[in-house]
Amino acid sequence: MSGSAHFPAVLGKRYSVLPGFGLTLGFSVLYLSLIVLIPLAGVFVKAASLSVSDFIAAIASERVIAAFRLSFGASLAAGLIDALAGVLIAWVLVRYRFPGRRLIDALVDLPFALPTAVAGIALSTIYAPNGWIGRYFSELGIRISYTPLGVLIALVFIGLPFVVRTVQPVLEDLERETEEAAATLGASRGQTIRRIILPHVTPALLTGFALAFARAVGEYGSVIFIAGNIPLVSEIAPLIIITKLEQYDYTGATAVASVMLVCSFVILFTINSLQAWASRRHGNAQGRI
């Protein structure tokens, strides 16, 4: 008796381990509603209780605008840095064998396992003017801790694993024979990177960038220690929300949070659209081949 004989065949239907579509879809919607949709809807409902003038006053103050600029600007910059460094690290881990490779591969996941407060304290100590690394920059007149530069370093630290872990499996699936065939046909290294490696890696790279950016926008624990939290200089938007909550200004906090949600959604939607476009383009190129 074959292994498939253990499962009764249903005419016109394909066997599935999970229950039917209706039940699984209902559970998925219920779970997402309780964990994601209802809390987010509550933020917008609370913010909607403000009048238009009060809402604008809550989100358009000089302090809040500066916090938005720092949070989103530093997050985008950190995502770009992570995208470049993540691809290089993933390439080295996949294509080369060297002593300590497994240790470096494990260290990539350190920001996942390390409590954010511990990461913030460690970074602020290392990059302080008298720290192990900060002292050398301090001699050059460059301050890292308690400045926007420190915020950027913290966001790069917590976002790097997202890029490495999304790009690494894609590079493992890219066979070296493809690159060797391109070299045999006369392609230079630059042409091989542009026409073979980048199209193959781009969808995963955009996914990693989106994940790193999303994590950076909402990051709090690892940033507040190294940022210094100076209003109009190194104060991030999540700290503005916490400050308003501590002052029992719940509507003001939800107003700032709603703006962050909308901006984050628009940016992530744009990145996901680019990812879908890159995937279709790569699929069409593979089909022509």
C-alpha positions as CSV (number, residue, x, y, z in Angstrom):
1,M,0.0,0.0,0.0
2,S,1.5,3.4,-1.0
3,G,1.9,6.1,1.6
4,S,-0.8,8.2,-0.1
5,A,-3.4,5.5,0.5
6,H,-3.5,6.4,4.2
7,F,-5.3,9.7,3.3
8,P,-8.8,9.2,1.7
9,A,-9.0,10.9,-1.6
10,V,-11.7,13.5,-2.0
11,L,-13.0,13.9,-5.6
12,G,-12.3,17.3,-7.0
13,K,-10.4,18.5,-3.9
14,R,-6.8,18.5,-2.9
15,Y,-5.9,17.1,0.5
16,S,-4.7,19.6,3.1
17,V,-3.3,19.0,6.6
18,L,-5.0,22.2,7.9
19,P,-8.7,22.6,8.1
20,G,-10.8,24.2,5.3
21,F,-10.3,27.6,3.8
22,G,-13.1,29.2,5.7
23,L,-11.9,28.1,9.2
24,T,-8.2,28.9,8.6
25,L,-9.1,32.3,7.0
26,G,-11.4,33.1,9.9
27,F,-8.8,32.3,12.4
28,S,-6.2,34.3,10.5
29,V,-8.5,37.4,10.3
30,L,-9.4,37.0,14.0
31,Y,-5.7,36.8,15.1
32,L,-4.7,39.8,12.9
33,S,-7.6,41.8,14.2
34,L,-6.9,41.2,17.9
35,I,-3.1,41.7,17.6
36,V,-2.8,44.3,14.8
37,L,-5.9,45.8,13.3
38,I,-7.9,46.7,16.5
39,P,-5.0,48.3,18.3
40,L,-4.1,50.4,15.2
41,A,-7.7,51.3,14.7
42,G,-7.8,52.4,18.4
43,V,-4.9,54.8,17.7
44,F,-6.7,56.5,14.8
45,V,-10.0,56.6,16.7
46,K,-8.3,58.3,19.7
47,A,-6.5,60.8,17.4
48,A,-9.7,61.5,15.6
49,S,-11.2,62.9,18.8
50,L,-9.0,66.0,18.3
51,S,-10.2,68.9,16.3
52,V,-8.2,69.7,13.2
53,S,-6.5,72.7,14.8
54,D,-5.6,70.6,17.9
55,F,-4.3,67.8,15.7
56,I,-2.1,70.1,13.7
57,A,-0.9,71.8,16.9
58,A,0.1,68.3,18.3
59,I,2.1,67.2,15.3
60,A,3.4,70.4,13.9
61,S,5.3,71.8,16.8
62,E,9.0,72.5,16.2
63,R,10.0,69.8,18.6
64,V,7.8,67.1,17.0
65,I,8.9,68.0,13.5
66,A,12.5,67.7,14.5
67,A,11.8,64.3,16.1
68,F,10.0,63.1,12.9
69,R,12.9,64.3,10.8
70,L,15.5,62.5,12.9
71,S,13.5,59.3,13.2
72,F,12.6,58.9,9.5
73,G,15.8,60.4,8.2
74,A,18.1,58.2,10.3
75,S,16.0,55.1,9.6
76,L,16.2,55.6,5.9
77,A,20.0,56.2,6.1
78,A,20.5,53.2,8.4
79,G,18.5,51.0,6.0
80,L,20.6,52.1,3.1
81,I,23.8,51.4,5.1
82,D,22.5,48.0,6.2
83,A,21.6,47.2,2.6
84,L,25.1,47.8,1.4
85,A,26.9,46.2,4.4
86,G,24.4,43.3,4.6
87,V,24.9,42.2,1.0
88,L,28.7,42.3,1.5
89,I,28.5,40.3,4.7
90,A,26.1,37.8,3.2
91,W,28.4,37.4,0.2
92,V,31.4,36.7,2.3
93,L,29.5,34.2,4.5
94,V,28.2,32.3,1.5
95,R,31.1,32.4,-0.9
96,Y,34.1,32.0,1.3
97,R,35.4,29.5,3.9
98,F,37.7,30.9,6.5
99,P,38.5,30.4,10.2
100,G,35.9,31.9,12.5
101,R,33.2,32.0,9.8
102,R,30.6,30.2,12.0
103,L,31.4,32.7,14.8
104,I,30.8,35.7,12.5
105,D,27.7,34.0,11.2
106,A,26.4,33.7,14.7
107,L,27.3,37.2,15.7
108,V,25.1,38.6,12.9
109,D,22.1,37.5,15.0
110,L,23.4,39.2,18.2
111,P,21.1,42.2,17.8
112,F,18.1,39.8,17.7
113,A,19.0,38.2,21.0
114,L,20.5,41.2,22.9
115,P,18.0,43.2,24.9
116,T,17.7,46.7,23.4
117,A,18.6,48.5,26.6
118,V,21.8,46.5,26.9
119,A,22.6,47.3,23.3
120,G,22.0,51.0,23.9
121,I,24.2,51.1,27.0
122,A,27.0,49.2,25.3
123,L,26.9,51.4,22.3
124,S,26.8,54.7,24.3
125,T,29.7,53.5,26.4
126,I,31.9,52.4,23.5
127,Y,31.2,55.6,21.4
128,A,31.3,58.0,24.3
129,P,34.1,60.7,24.2
130,N,36.2,58.5,26.6
131,G,35.0,55.2,25.2
132,W,37.1,52.6,23.4
133,I,36.2,53.9,19.9
134,G,34.7,57.3,20.7
135,R,38.0,58.6,22.2
136,Y,39.7,58.4,18.8
137,F,36.9,60.3,17.1
138,S,36.9,62.8,19.9
139,E,40.5,63.7,19.2
140,L,39.3,64.6,15.7
141,G,36.6,66.8,17.0
142,I,33.8,64.3,16.2
143,R,31.2,63.4,18.8
144,I,29.2,60.2,18.4
145,S,27.3,59.4,21.6
146,Y,24.5,61.9,22.4
147,T,24.3,63.1,18.8
148,P,22.2,62.2,15.7
149,L,25.3,60.2,14.6
150,G,24.9,58.0,17.6
151,V,21.3,57.4,16.7
152,L,22.3,56.4,13.2
153,I,24.9,53.9,14.6
154,A,22.3,52.3,16.9
155,L,19.8,51.9,14.1
156,V,22.4,50.4,11.8
157,F,23.3,47.9,14.6
158,I,19.7,46.7,15.2
159,G,18.8,46.6,11.4
160,L,21.8,44.8,9.9
161,P,20.6,41.2,10.6
162,F,17.4,41.7,8.7
163,V,19.3,42.4,5.4
164,V,21.9,39.6,6.0
165,R,19.3,36.9,6.8
166,T,17.1,37.8,3.8
167,V,19.9,38.0,1.2
168,Q,21.9,35.1,2.5
169,P,19.5,32.3,1.3
170,V,19.2,33.9,-2.1
171,L,22.9,34.0,-2.6
172,E,23.1,30.4,-1.5
173,D,20.7,29.4,-4.3
174,L,22.6,31.4,-6.9
175,E,24.9,28.8,-8.4
176,R,28.5,29.7,-9.2
177,E,28.2,28.1,-12.6
178,T,26.0,31.0,-13.7
179,E,28.8,33.5,-13.0
180,E,31.4,31.2,-14.6
181,A,29.2,30.9,-17.7
182,A,29.0,34.7,-17.9
183,A,32.8,35.0,-17.5
184,T,33.2,32.4,-20.3
185,L,31.1,34.5,-22.6
186,G,33.3,37.5,-22.0
187,A,31.4,39.3,-19.3
188,S,33.4,41.5,-16.9
189,R,33.0,41.4,-13.2
190,G,30.9,44.6,-13.3
191,Q,28.6,43.2,-16.0
192,T,28.2,39.9,-14.0
193,I,27.2,41.9,-10.9
194,R,24.8,44.2,-12.8
195,R,23.1,41.7,-15.0
196,I,23.2,38.4,-13.0
197,I,23.8,38.9,-9.3
198,L,21.9,42.2,-8.7
199,P,18.6,41.2,-10.5
200,H,18.6,37.9,-8.6
201,V,19.3,39.6,-5.2
202,T,17.2,42.8,-5.5
203,P,13.8,41.5,-4.3
204,A,15.4,40.0,-1.2
205,L,17.5,43.1,-0.7
206,L,14.4,45.3,-0.8
207,T,12.7,43.0,1.7
208,G,15.6,43.3,4.0
209,F,15.8,47.0,3.6
210,A,12.0,47.3,4.4
211,L,12.4,45.2,7.5
212,A,15.4,47.2,8.7
213,F,13.7,50.5,8.1
214,A,10.5,49.3,9.9
215,R,12.5,48.2,12.9
216,A,14.5,51.4,13.0
217,V,11.5,53.7,12.9
218,G,10.0,52.2,16.0
219,E,13.2,51.5,17.8
220,Y,13.3,52.9,21.3
221,G,15.4,51.0,23.8
222,S,18.8,50.9,22.0
223,V,18.5,54.5,20.9
224,I,17.5,56.6,24.0
225,F,20.8,55.8,25.8
226,I,23.1,56.8,22.9
227,A,20.9,59.7,21.6
228,G,21.2,61.9,24.6
229,N,17.5,62.9,24.0
230,I,18.3,66.6,23.4
231,P,15.1,68.4,22.2
232,L,15.5,69.6,18.6
233,V,18.8,67.8,18.2
234,S,18.8,64.1,19.1
235,E,15.2,63.4,20.3
236,I,13.4,60.6,18.4
237,A,9.7,60.4,17.7
238,P,9.0,57.3,19.9
239,L,10.4,59.3,22.8
240,I,8.0,62.1,22.1
241,I,5.1,59.6,22.3
242,I,6.4,58.2,25.6
243,T,6.8,61.8,27.0
244,K,3.3,62.7,26.1
245,L,1.9,59.5,27.7
246,E,3.8,60.3,30.9
247,Q,2.2,63.7,30.9
248,Y,-1.2,62.0,30.4
249,D,-1.6,63.7,27.0
250,Y,-3.1,60.5,25.4
251,T,-4.6,62.3,22.4
252,G,-1.4,64.1,21.6
253,A,0.5,60.8,21.8
254,T,-1.9,59.1,19.5
255,A,-1.7,62.0,17.0
256,V,2.0,61.6,16.8
257,A,1.7,57.8,16.6
258,S,-0.9,58.1,13.8
259,V,1.4,60.3,11.7
260,M,4.2,57.8,12.2
261,L,1.9,54.9,11.2
262,V,0.7,56.6,8.0
263,C,4.3,57.7,6.9
264,S,5.6,54.2,7.7
265,F,2.8,52.6,5.7
266,V,3.4,54.8,2.7
267,I,7.1,54.1,2.7
268,L,6.7,50.4,3.2
269,F,4.0,50.2,0.5
270,T,6.4,52.0,-1.9
271,I,9.2,49.6,-1.0
272,N,7.0,46.5,-1.4
273,S,5.8,47.8,-4.8
274,L,9.4,48.1,-5.9
275,Q,10.0,44.6,-4.6
276,A,7.1,43.2,-6.6
277,W,8.2,45.1,-9.7
278,A,11.8,43.7,-9.3
279,S,10.4,40.2,-8.8
280,R,8.3,40.4,-12.0
281,R,11.2,41.8,-14.0
282,H,13.5,39.1,-12.8
283,G,10.9,36.4,-13.6
284,N,10.5,37.8,-17.1
285,A,14.2,37.8,-17.6
286,Q,14.4,34.2,-16.5
287,G,11.6,33.3,-18.8
288,R,13.4,34.8,-21.8
289,I,16.5,32.9,-20.9
